[in-house]
């Protein structure tokens, strides 16, 4: 029978990993309250708003707007499709877990080797990938809405379709895209967890400074 400390090690590592990631997100929120332009996401929101206002005020930039939105839509579509492929891969892996776990966990000296926990790990990985898929799918949906709204001539534009509203939709698309990318990043610790709880913690500790490097606004100098 598997000793209980193995399961405790896995669950403790998962709890610590979640706590570290939640603490990092809280840190970002607090920094944004002090400096609204601290993160690249905040800078991009302001840039998207200014871009929408300039495009809707100048009809000659309609083609540029469509091309820009098309590029964003294609990127989100590609990432959503990739998430589905990864989901299918994880589902395939779940049927072979008992055969693979013995070799994958050779370096694991503290974690549990119960098949049920292995399936639970894969289930969490599936949930994360589905979250990424829906994030990118929602981004594609909103990018398409913005593509119609941004090119309406001013004289035919309904009163509700204002640059502020269109910018709000575009920023929501950007937010969903960022959530999808966040979920992609979180697959790294979850994947390493398949090899043992110590690798989950190590991957989380390495991921957080990388996330901060990506989230922090680049300095002009």
Backbone as CSV, one residue per row, in Angstrom:
resi,resn,N_x,N_y,N_z,CA_x,CA_y,CA_z,C_x,C_y,C_z
1,UNK,0.849,-1.198,0.000,0.000,0.000,0.000,0.884,1.247,0.000
2,UNK,0.444,2.230,-0.766,1.216,3.470,-0.864,1.189,4.227,0.463
3,UNK,2.331,4.641,0.988,2.334,5.403,2.240,1.602,6.714,2.068
4,UNK,0.872,7.165,3.120,0.053,8.373,2.988,0.869,9.633,2.761
5,UNK,2.156,9.637,3.173,2.924,10.872,3.027,3.125,11.233,1.558
6,UNK,3.053,10.227,0.649,3.194,10.520,-0.777,2.063,11.392,-1.281
7,UNK,0.834,11.045,-0.913,-0.321,11.857,-1.303,-0.247,13.236,-0.668
8,UNK,0.185,13.293,0.585,0.308,14.586,1.273,1.321,15.473,0.563
9,UNK,2.426,14.885,0.113,3.450,15.661,-0.591,2.899,16.249,-1.881
10,UNK,2.128,15.463,-2.623,1.548,15.957,-3.873,0.561,17.082,-3.618
11,UNK,-0.346,16.876,-2.664,-1.366,17.885,-2.390,-0.746,19.154,-1.807
12,UNK,0.264,18.988,-0.960,0.934,20.160,-0.396,1.656,20.950,-1.478
13,UNK,2.318,20.254,-2.386,3.015,20.932,-3.483,2.029,21.677,-4.371
14,UNK,0.876,21.070,-4.639,-0.136,21.745,-5.448,-0.649,22.991,-4.743
15,UNK,-0.921,22.877,-3.440,-1.419,24.029,-2.685,-0.391,25.155,-2.651
16,UNK,0.879,24.815,-2.454,1.930,25.840,-2.425,2.075,26.490,-3.796
17,UNK,1.984,25.692,-4.854,2.080,26.235,-6.212,0.954,27.226,-6.490
18,UNK,-0.276,26.842,-6.129,-1.419,27.737,-6.330,-1.260,29.000,-5.497
19,UNK,-0.786,28.843,-4.267,-0.589,30.003,-3.392,0.461,30.956,-3.966
20,UNK,1.540,30.426,-4.497,2.581,31.272,-5.089,2.048,32.046,-6.291
21,UNK,1.291,31.362,-7.151,0.744,32.026,-8.332,-0.299,33.071,-7.941
22,UNK,-1.138,32.746,-6.943,-2.132,33.715,-6.480,-1.461,34.923,-5.843
23,UNK,-0.385,34.693,-5.103,0.355,35.803,-4.495,0.954,36.707,-5.564
24,UNK,1.452,36.103,-6.620,2.007,36.903,-7.716,0.927,37.764,-8.367
25,UNK,-0.254,37.171,-8.593,-1.344,37.944,-9.197,-1.767,39.089,-8.281
26,UNK,-1.820,38.833,-6.972,-2.159,39.888,-6.019,-1.103,40.988,-6.041
27,UNK,0.147,40.605,-6.156,1.232,41.582,-6.255,1.037,42.485,-7.470
28,UNK,0.650,41.891,-8.607,0.420,42.695,-9.809,-0.731,43.676,-9.607
29,UNK,-1.807,43.203,-8.976,-2.959,44.077,-8.735,-2.562,45.265,-7.863
30,UNK,-1.809,45.001,-6.812,-1.384,46.085,-5.921,-0.446,47.053,-6.630
31,UNK,0.440,46.545,-7.477,1.339,47.424,-8.215,0.575,48.292,-9.210
32,UNK,-0.471,47.718,-9.810,-1.275,48.486,-10.762,-2.027,49.612,-10.071
33,UNK,-2.411,49.414,-8.824,-3.075,50.496,-8.091,-2.122,51.658,-7.846
34,UNK,-0.862,51.353,-7.631,0.139,52.401,-7.418,0.596,53.016,-8.733
35,UNK,0.725,52.179,-9.754,1.197,52.640,-11.063,0.348,51.977,-12.139
36,UNK,-0.682,52.667,-12.660,-1.598,52.051,-13.632,-0.925,51.570,-14.914
37,UNK,0.276,52.037,-15.196,0.964,51.618,-16.422,2.136,50.679,-16.124
38,UNK,2.074,49.992,-14.994,3.203,49.140,-14.600,3.328,47.910,-15.492
39,UNK,2.206,47.347,-15.951,2.253,46.118,-16.741,2.090,46.417,-18.223
40,UNK,2.588,45.505,-19.044,2.451,45.650,-20.491,0.989,45.526,-20.900
41,UNK,0.194,44.764,-20.122,-1.232,44.643,-20.441,-1.933,45.992,-20.311
42,UNK,-1.588,46.765,-19.277,-2.191,48.087,-19.103,-1.771,49.027,-20.222
43,UNK,-0.515,48.956,-20.622,-0.038,49.787,-21.735,-0.763,49.411,-23.019
44,UNK,-0.946,48.116,-23.245,-1.641,47.668,-24.453,-3.099,48.095,-24.455
45,UNK,-3.741,48.097,-23.294,-5.130,48.569,-23.233,-5.224,50.026,-23.662
46,UNK,-4.323,50.849,-23.158,-4.326,52.262,-23.544,-4.021,52.417,-25.026
47,UNK,-3.096,51.614,-25.548,-2.745,51.693,-26.968,-3.913,51.264,-27.847
48,UNK,-4.623,50.203,-27.451,-5.773,49.757,-28.241,-6.871,50.809,-28.255
49,UNK,-7.105,51.446,-27.120,-8.127,52.496,-27.061,-7.768,53.653,-27.977
50,UNK,-6.514,54.103,-27.928,-6.082,55.197,-28.796,-6.148,54.787,-30.263
51,UNK,-5.820,53.538,-30.562,-5.856,53.056,-31.943,-7.283,53.047,-32.485
52,UNK,-8.226,52.564,-31.682,-9.631,52.554,-32.104,-10.114,53.970,-32.385
53,UNK,-9.804,54.894,-31.507,-10.254,56.275,-31.696,-9.677,56.881,-32.965
54,UNK,-8.416,56.608,-33.261,-7.804,57.175,-34.462,-8.351,56.531,-35.727
55,UNK,-8.588,55.219,-35.701,-9.098,54.526,-36.887,-10.530,54.947,-37.189
56,UNK,-11.373,55.047,-36.168,-12.769,55.412,-36.398,-12.923,56.879,-36.774
57,UNK,-11.900,57.682,-36.521,-11.949,59.093,-36.917,-11.395,59.321,-38.312
58,UNK,-10.783,58.289,-38.917,-10.157,58.437,-40.231,-10.552,57.251,-41.099
59,UNK,-11.467,57.460,-42.049,-11.958,56.379,-42.899,-10.874,55.787,-43.787
60,UNK,-9.816,56.523,-44.056,-8.766,56.026,-44.949,-7.944,54.899,-44.317
61,UNK,-8.113,54.689,-43.032,-7.339,53.657,-42.338,-8.129,52.361,-42.161
62,UNK,-9.237,52.227,-42.890,-10.096,51.050,-42.734,-9.364,49.764,-43.120
63,UNK,-8.602,49.816,-44.222,-7.889,48.616,-44.668,-6.844,48.190,-43.634
64,UNK,-6.129,49.167,-43.090,-5.141,48.867,-42.054,-5.805,48.233,-40.835
65,UNK,-6.979,48.733,-40.476,-7.695,48.186,-39.318,-8.074,46.731,-39.548
66,UNK,-8.582,46.429,-40.755,-8.984,45.059,-41.065,-7.776,44.123,-41.032
67,UNK,-6.662,44.562,-41.585,-5.462,43.725,-41.590,-4.955,43.461,-40.173
68,UNK,-4.984,44.491,-39.347,-4.523,44.327,-37.969,-5.415,43.353,-37.204
69,UNK,-6.724,43.506,-37.352,-7.651,42.606,-36.669,-7.542,41.187,-37.216
70,UNK,-7.294,41.065,-38.521,-7.132,39.731,-39.102,-5.925,39.019,-38.497
71,UNK,-4.832,39.751,-38.330,-3.643,39.144,-37.725,-3.927,38.677,-36.294
72,UNK,-4.647,39.507,-35.539,-4.984,39.127,-34.165,-5.906,37.914,-34.142
73,UNK,-6.874,37.893,-35.065,-7.805,36.770,-35.133,-7.086,35.480,-35.500
74,UNK,-6.168,35.567,-36.461,-5.424,34.372,-36.875,-4.563,33.833,-35.736
75,UNK,-3.940,34.734,-34.970,-3.116,34.290,-33.842,-3.964,33.583,-32.792
76,UNK,-5.121,34.174,-32.449,-5.995,33.561,-31.449,-6.562,32.236,-31.952
77,UNK,-6.901,32.170,-33.246,-7.426,30.933,-33.821,-6.385,29.822,-33.777
78,UNK,-5.157,30.164,-34.117,-4.073,29.170,-34.081,-3.877,28.626,-32.668
79,UNK,-3.878,29.518,-31.678,-3.664,29.080,-30.299,-4.847,28.264,-29.781
80,UNK,-6.075,28.630,-30.191,-7.239,27.835,-29.796,-7.169,26.436,-30.404
81,UNK,-6.758,26.356,-31.675,-6.615,25.050,-32.326,-5.526,24.223,-31.654
82,UNK,-4.435,24.888,-31.269,-3.360,24.186,-30.573,-3.842,23.629,-29.237
83,UNK,-4.686,24.396,-28.534,-5.234,23.918,-27.263,-6.052,22.646,-27.464
84,UNK,-6.841,22.598,-28.536,-7.641,21.403,-28.812,-6.737,20.206,-29.090
85,UNK,-5.664,20.427,-29.856,-4.726,19.333,-30.140,-4.091,18.817,-28.847
86,UNK,-3.718,19.743,-27.969,-3.131,19.336,-26.688,-4.147,18.599,-25.822
87,UNK,-5.407,19.028,-25.875,-6.464,18.336,-25.124,-6.594,16.890,-25.601
88,UNK,-6.592,16.703,-26.919,-6.674,15.345,-27.462,-5.453,14.520,-27.046
89,UNK,-4.290,15.172,-27.002,-3.091,14.466,-26.562,-3.181,14.025,-25.112
90,UNK,-3.711,14.892,-24.249,-3.856,14.537,-22.837,-4.875,13.411,-22.668
91,UNK,-5.965,13.461,-23.439,-6.961,12.389,-23.369,-6.355,11.056,-23.796
92,UNK,-5.529,11.091,-24.831,-4.849,9.866,-25.256,-3.894,9.368,-24.175
93,UNK,-3.193,10.313,-23.555,-2.240,9.958,-22.501,-2.933,9.337,-21.295
94,UNK,-4.154,9.774,-21.013,-4.857,9.254,-19.837,-5.122,7.755,-19.946
95,UNK,-5.281,7.262,-21.165,-5.506,5.830,-21.343,-4.242,5.004,-21.222
96,UNK,-3.085,5.661,-21.240,-1.814,4.944,-21.157,-1.040,5.305,-19.886
97,UNK,-1.719,5.944,-18.930,-1.011,6.462,-17.767,-0.335,5.359,-16.953
98,UNK,-1.012,4.251,-16.744,-0.439,3.189,-15.913,0.837,2.631,-16.534
99,UNK,0.899,2.573,-17.870,2.103,2.063,-18.521,3.240,3.081,-18.484
100,UNK,2.899,4.369,-18.573,3.930,5.404,-18.655,4.410,5.884,-17.291
101,UNK,3.544,5.800,-16.282,3.872,6.408,-14.990,5.115,5.797,-14.352
102,UNK,5.334,4.507,-14.565,6.490,3.861,-13.932,7.805,4.451,-14.415
103,UNK,7.884,4.803,-15.697,9.115,5.404,-16.222,9.156,6.910,-15.989
104,UNK,8.008,7.576,-16.010,7.969,9.029,-15.827,8.321,9.417,-14.395
105,UNK,8.037,8.548,-13.444,8.223,8.893,-12.037,9.462,8.236,-11.428
106,UNK,10.451,7.927,-12.261,11.677,7.314,-11.750,12.418,8.237,-10.789
107,UNK,12.337,9.552,-11.031,13.039,10.512,-10.181,12.198,10.980,-8.999
108,UNK,10.969,10.490,-8.922,10.067,10.917,-7.844,10.291,10.040,-6.618
109,UNK,10.748,10.660,-5.538,11.002,9.924,-4.305,10.042,10.304,-3.180
110,UNK,9.212,11.296,-3.404,8.346,11.773,-2.319,6.865,11.733,-2.675
111,UNK,6.519,11.662,-3.945,5.128,11.750,-4.357,4.414,10.412,-4.364
112,UNK,3.107,10.490,-4.535,2.270,9.298,-4.596,2.287,8.722,-6.007
113,UNK,2.189,7.401,-6.088,2.144,6.736,-7.387,0.797,6.054,-7.607
114,UNK,-0.201,6.472,-6.896,-1.530,5.901,-7.072,-2.093,6.313,-8.436
115,UNK,-2.663,5.376,-9.194,-3.206,5.701,-10.514,-4.281,6.787,-10.459
116,UNK,-5.065,6.782,-9.384,-6.120,7.790,-9.278,-5.578,9.200,-9.229
117,UNK,-4.457,9.386,-8.535,-3.855,10.717,-8.472,-3.285,11.112,-9.825
118,UNK,-2.712,10.141,-10.537,-2.200,10.444,-11.875,-3.300,10.921,-12.802
119,UNK,-4.460,10.283,-12.748,-5.590,10.717,-13.570,-6.070,12.095,-13.133
120,UNK,-6.034,12.363,-11.825,-6.432,13.688,-11.334,-5.488,14.770,-11.861
121,UNK,-4.195,14.460,-11.943,-3.238,15.414,-12.506,-3.577,15.722,-13.962
122,UNK,-3.874,14.676,-14.727,-4.235,14.876,-16.132,-5.544,15.643,-16.255
123,UNK,-6.468,15.408,-15.324,-7.737,16.132,-15.343,-7.514,17.626,-15.123
124,UNK,-6.641,17.975,-14.177,-6.328,19.387,-13.959,-5.671,20.003,-15.186
125,UNK,-4.825,19.244,-15.847,-4.201,19.729,-17.076,-5.251,19.952,-18.158
126,UNK,-6.237,19.058,-18.233,-7.337,19.227,-19.191,-8.143,20.482,-18.890
127,UNK,-8.468,20.701,-17.625,-9.229,21.895,-17.238,-8.476,23.155,-17.641
128,UNK,-7.182,23.164,-17.409,-6.369,24.323,-17.764,-6.375,24.558,-19.273
129,UNK,-6.256,23.492,-20.058,-6.247,23.632,-21.514,-7.612,24.053,-22.041
130,UNK,-8.693,23.535,-21.446,-10.028,23.981,-21.856,-10.214,25.460,-21.536
131,UNK,-9.689,25.910,-20.401,-9.750,27.328,-20.057,-9.018,28.151,-21.108
132,UNK,-7.848,27.678,-21.528,-7.097,28.381,-22.572,-7.893,28.421,-23.871
133,UNK,-8.507,27.296,-24.234,-9.285,27.251,-25.478,-10.422,28.259,-25.460
134,UNK,-11.187,28.284,-24.380,-12.312,29.212,-24.321,-11.836,30.661,-24.274
135,UNK,-10.684,30.916,-23.648,-10.141,32.269,-23.665,-9.839,32.727,-25.081
136,UNK,-9.153,31.890,-25.849,-8.823,32.255,-27.230,-10.071,32.298,-28.108
137,UNK,-11.027,31.381,-27.873,-12.263,31.387,-28.659,-13.058,32.670,-28.420
138,UNK,-13.136,33.118,-27.170,-13.821,34.373,-26.876,-13.088,35.558,-27.494
139,UNK,-11.756,35.493,-27.530,-10.989,36.562,-28.169,-11.317,36.636,-29.656
140,UNK,-11.390,35.480,-30.324,-11.747,35.454,-31.748,-13.132,36.048,-31.960
141,UNK,-14.073,35.670,-31.119,-15.449,36.181,-31.221,-15.479,37.702,-31.142
142,UNK,-14.760,38.270,-30.174,-14.786,39.723,-29.994,-13.999,40.439,-31.080
143,UNK,-12.907,39.844,-31.548,-12.172,40.443,-32.664,-13.074,40.555,-33.892
144,UNK,-13.905,39.524,-34.130,-14.834,39.570,-35.262,-15.872,40.671,-35.079
145,UNK,-16.395,40.828,-33.869,-17.356,41.902,-33.613,-16.734,43.264,-33.889
146,UNK,-15.505,43.454,-33.411,-14.828,44.741,-33.612,-14.608,44.995,-35.094
147,UNK,-14.314,43.935,-35.869,-14.099,44.103,-37.304,-15.297,44.694,-38.011
148,UNK,-16.508,44.333,-37.579,-17.712,44.928,-38.166,-17.948,46.346,-37.649
149,UNK,-17.768,46.536,-36.372,-18.104,47.823,-35.764,-17.161,48.940,-36.176
150,UNK,-15.900,48.611,-36.400,-14.902,49.657,-36.603,-15.000,50.301,-37.983
151,UNK,-15.618,49.601,-38.952,-15.647,50.101,-40.326,-16.989,50.695,-40.733
152,UNK,-17.889,50.897,-39.792,-19.169,51.528,-40.122,-18.933,53.013,-40.395
153,UNK,-19.385,53.526,-41.544,-19.207,54.958,-41.825,-19.872,55.810,-40.746
154,UNK,-19.301,56.952,-40.415,-19.871,57.786,-39.340,-21.334,58.137,-39.560
155,UNK,-21.723,58.389,-40.831,-23.108,58.786,-41.087,-24.083,57.627,-40.952
156,UNK,-23.598,56.376,-41.008,-24.457,55.207,-40.868,-24.286,54.534,-39.510
157,UNK,-23.480,55.085,-38.677,-23.132,54.453,-37.409,-24.254,54.640,-36.385
158,UNK,-24.778,53.534,-35.802,-25.789,53.685,-34.744,-25.219,54.440,-33.553
159,UNK,-26.111,55.082,-32.818,-25.654,55.885,-31.689,-24.927,55.080,-30.634
160,UNK,-25.263,53.785,-30.525,-24.623,52.957,-29.500,-23.201,52.557,-29.876
161,UNK,-22.877,52.605,-31.171,-21.546,52.195,-31.631,-20.614,53.398,-31.559
162,UNK,-20.006,53.581,-30.439,-19.075,54.687,-30.228,-17.645,54.143,-30.134
163,UNK,-16.641,54.995,-30.351,-15.259,54.532,-30.177,-15.004,53.943,-28.792
164,UNK,-15.663,54.489,-27.785,-15.480,53.962,-26.428,-15.982,52.525,-26.319
165,UNK,-17.164,52.258,-26.922,-17.721,50.906,-26.877,-16.856,49.927,-27.665
166,UNK,-16.437,50.336,-28.858,-15.613,49.454,-29.687,-14.276,49.171,-28.998
167,UNK,-13.695,50.201,-28.390,-12.441,50.007,-27.655,-12.645,49.055,-26.480
168,UNK,-13.805,49.141,-25.841,-14.117,48.228,-24.733,-14.152,46.784,-25.223
169,UNK,-14.795,46.557,-26.393,-14.843,45.211,-26.962,-13.443,44.717,-27.323
170,UNK,-12.641,45.596,-27.919,-11.287,45.192,-28.300,-10.432,44.885,-27.070
171,UNK,-10.588,45.679,-26.027,-9.827,45.420,-24.802,-10.295,44.143,-24.107
172,UNK,-11.584,43.841,-24.214,-12.068,42.565,-23.678,-11.468,41.400,-24.455
173,UNK,-11.360,41.565,-25.780,-10.712,40.529,-26.589,-9.263,40.349,-26.157
174,UNK,-8.574,41.461,-25.929,-7.197,41.382,-25.455,-7.094,40.716,-24.093
175,UNK,-8.073,40.984,-23.229,-8.068,40.366,-21.898,-8.271,38.853,-21.997
176,UNK,-9.202,38.424,-22.863,-9.411,36.983,-23.050,-8.167,36.328,-23.643
177,UNK,-7.521,37.020,-24.563,-6.286,36.502,-25.152,-5.219,36.327,-24.067
178,UNK,-5.106,37.318,-23.188,-4.128,37.238,-22.097,-4.449,36.091,-21.141
179,UNK,-5.749,35.882,-20.869,-6.137,34.761,-20.006,-5.771,33.425,-20.645
180,UNK,-5.981,33.327,-21.962,-5.592,32.104,-22.657,-4.100,31.853,-22.578
181,UNK,-3.301,32.912,-22.751,-1.856,32.767,-22.638,-1.452,32.395,-21.213
182,UNK,-2.135,32.988,-20.234,-1.858,32.666,-18.832,-2.081,31.165,-18.598
183,UNK,-3.186,30.660,-19.119,-3.476,29.237,-18.955,-2.412,28.383,-19.638
184,UNK,-1.926,28.840,-20.789,-0.837,28.114,-21.454,0.406,28.064,-20.570
185,UNK,0.732,29.194,-19.960,1.913,29.223,-19.090,1.749,28.266,-17.913
186,UNK,0.537,28.160,-17.395,0.307,27.310,-16.227,0.363,25.822,-16.568
187,UNK,0.304,25.490,-17.856,0.462,24.074,-18.208,1.871,23.571,-17.897
188,UNK,2.832,24.488,-17.807,4.218,24.063,-17.550,4.347,23.409,-16.172
189,UNK,3.936,24.084,-15.066,4.011,23.394,-13.765,3.152,22.136,-13.706
190,UNK,1.963,22.188,-14.323,1.090,21.015,-14.274,1.707,19.834,-15.013
191,UNK,2.393,20.105,-16.105,3.059,19.025,-16.833,4.212,18.445,-16.019
192,UNK,4.986,19.316,-15.385,6.090,18.829,-14.556,5.586,18.057,-13.340
193,UNK,4.354,18.346,-12.913,3.782,17.616,-11.778,3.632,16.132,-12.094
194,UNK,3.479,15.792,-13.370,3.367,14.388,-13.751,4.620,13.602,-13.374
195,UNK,5.745,14.295,-13.250,7.003,13.630,-12.920,7.297,13.629,-11.423
196,UNK,6.512,14.401,-10.652,6.709,14.422,-9.209,6.383,15.780,-8.623
197,UNK,5.978,15.837,-7.354,5.591,17.112,-6.736,6.744,18.099,-6.630
198,UNK,7.971,17.607,-6.461,9.106,18.523,-6.362,9.322,19.281,-7.668
199,UNK,9.008,18.636,-8.791,9.153,19.299,-10.087,8.051,20.336,-10.301
200,UNK,6.876,20.085,-9.722,5.804,21.087,-9.756,6.255,22.368,-9.065
201,UNK,6.825,22.230,-7.881,7.286,23.415,-7.148,8.426,24.112,-7.875
202,UNK,9.355,23.335,-8.406,10.489,23.925,-9.118,10.016,24.696,-10.347
203,UNK,9.091,24.115,-11.112,8.579,24.789,-12.304,7.828,26.063,-11.935
204,UNK,7.091,26.036,-10.831,6.361,27.227,-10.391,7.319,28.342,-9.997
205,UNK,8.362,27.987,-9.259,9.344,28.983,-8.820,10.064,29.600,-10.019
206,UNK,10.322,28.814,-11.041,10.973,29.343,-12.247,9.995,30.167,-13.077
207,UNK,8.719,29.749,-13.109,7.729,30.420,-13.945,7.426,31.832,-13.469
208,UNK,7.358,32.053,-12.173,6.931,33.357,-11.651,7.853,34.492,-12.083
209,UNK,9.183,34.389,-11.963,10.021,35.478,-12.476,9.917,35.659,-13.983
210,UNK,9.694,34.557,-14.711,9.501,34.689,-16.153,8.215,35.446,-16.458
211,UNK,7.149,35.155,-15.704,5.896,35.884,-15.884,6.078,37.365,-15.581
212,UNK,6.819,37.662,-14.528,7.040,39.070,-14.187,7.823,39.777,-15.289
213,UNK,8.777,39.085,-15.876,9.528,39.671,-16.987,8.611,39.963,-18.169
214,UNK,7.652,39.065,-18.424,6.713,39.268,-19.530,5.663,40.321,-19.202
215,UNK,5.238,40.389,-17.944,4.163,41.302,-17.557,4.645,42.734,-17.359
216,UNK,5.874,42.900,-16.948,6.368,44.235,-16.625,6.516,45.080,-17.881
217,UNK,6.135,46.331,-17.764,6.270,47.259,-18.886,7.751,47.461,-19.214
218,UNK,8.130,47.319,-20.495,9.539,47.557,-20.851,9.927,49.008,-20.595
219,UNK,11.132,49.196,-20.151,11.624,50.549,-19.923,12.079,51.174,-21.237
220,UNK,11.806,52.459,-21.378,12.159,53.149,-22.618,13.659,53.249,-22.806
221,UNK,14.414,53.299,-21.696,15.853,53.418,-21.807,16.518,52.050,-21.915
